Amino acid sequence: MGRIGQIEPFPMHVPDRELTLLRARLDEARLPEPETVPDASQGIGLTRLRTLLEAWRQHDWRASEGRWNAIPHYRTRIDGLNIAFWHVRSPEPTAFPLILTHGWPGSVLEFENVLGPLTDPVAHGGSAADAFHVVVPSLPGFGFSERPRERGWQPARTARAWSELMTALGYERFGAHGGDWGAYVSTELARQVPERVAGLHLTMPLASPLPEDRHAPDLAERRMLERRDNHLADGYGFGMIMATRPQTLGYSLLDSPAGLAAWLGEKFDAYADTRPEAGGGVSLTQQVENIALYWLTGTGASSARWYWEAMRWVPRSAEEEIAQPVTTPTACSLFPAEPWPTARRWAERRYHDLRSWHEMDRGGHFPGLEQPDLLVAELRAAFQHARQHTDGRTR
């Protein structure tokens, strides 16, 4: 990989003109008639979308932008592409370096609420022994990272870029966490540089059932197989569109804030644990902030194109996954509303040093947004074993 560029502060800022244009487009949104079913089987409902759009009209982007700019944000050029990232150093000298990778339809905002407890646990009722130095990059074509103008930015290339970034920040050994596409990047990072990745934490382990697993599954696995099959048949059409025709879709995502809100907002609801007793899922404000970030950075098409790249790279079967084993110490936290449930014995075939497997009682695909306290606790526990031989030195 080529040399990394200079790391420079990169404040988030959107021109006033873009905010004015957004307001006009929201005010003039043309919406269809209501769905003809009483459920979400045709997609996000008209009433739900109207609620989302009204919350977006009332959203104060400048206030959010100011909050985010209180977090150290940088950009540097890696392998020919400008990558934006948060880098929050802990005040604790023995803090453990950790890189967190988001997915779609999320962003770095998935981790905003865990930054404080991870980097300064003492200030949040924890122990100094649990401190992390935290790096949160935006995937290529997401957020304030540059939009690729060439083919090839898939999880493996991104993992190489993350390795270069951690080197440039002075972290020789570190931990990696991810869910959704972040799980692919983090798993690949552990495969590429196992001598550097001291620990791996996943909320969506990448392990599929073998054909023989379907012959006589126990009750729990049968339910997992049914959920995975149902999701592929009825809930993953969006992924197939982005994996095959992202450019066609991208015109709508760049031209219509209502279309973008519907495209992203559907999954924020469908993939979250929306039970009231579980906290209600991803809040309306959190959804609006993520959607606004996609809109104001113009990344609707480029984030869709990530699927086109990644789906041509991803292993095509359980056998191919198993042929790409991971030897890094791995911890998994499984949230009940995750659309891709995984059995431990499937995961053990690929993750050869599976240290822990925690099945949570609440939460979904976006734990940093839905259950940040649970995610913090799981991350602290996951990397306890890795701290003894790791320092947090920086250049």
Number of C-alpha atoms within 10 A of each C-alpha: 10 10 11 18 16 12 15 12 14 16 18 15 14 14 8 10 9 13 16 10 11 19 16 12 15 16 12 10 14 11 11 7 8 10 15 9 10 9 10 12 12 11 16 20 19 15 11 13 18 15 12 20 21 13 16 24 15 11 15 12 18 14 10 11 16 13 11 16 15 9 15 15 21 20 23 20 20 20 16 14 20 19 26 28 23 25 19 20 22 22 15 18 15 19 24 31 31 29 24 23 27 27 22 19 23 26 23 23 20 23 23 17 16 21 24 20 22 28 25 23 22 17 11 11 9 15 12 19 16 24 28 33 25 26 23 25 26 23 30 24 26 31 29 29 22 21 23 18 10 6 10 16 23 23 26 21 16 21 24 18 23 24 23 19 23 19 16 18 16 14 23 19 25 26 30 28 26 22 26 22 22 23 25 26 28 29 29 21 27 26 18 16 15 17 13 19 25 25 26 32 29 25 27 23 27 22 24 25 19 13 10 8 14 12 9 9 13 11 9 9 19 15 13 19 21 12 16 18 13 13 14 15 10 11 17 12 12 16 16 14 17 22 19 17 15 23 18 12 17 20 12 15 25 19 14 17 24 23 17 19 24 23 18 22 24 17 18 25 21 19 20 25 26 20 12 8 9 15 14 15 27 25 14 17 14 17 23 23 20 21 25 21 23 28 21 20 19 20 23 30 22 22 24 26 27 26 24 24 18 18 18 13 14 15 15 11 14 17 16 14 19 21 12 14 18 24 17 25 23 27 24 23 22 24 23 18 21 23 21 22 23 20 17 17 13 18 20 17 20 23 26 15 16 20 17 15 17 13 12 14 11 21 29 28 29 29 26 24 24 25 21 20 15 17 21 22 15 19 25 19 14 24 24 13 13 17 22 10 9 18 16 22 16 13 7
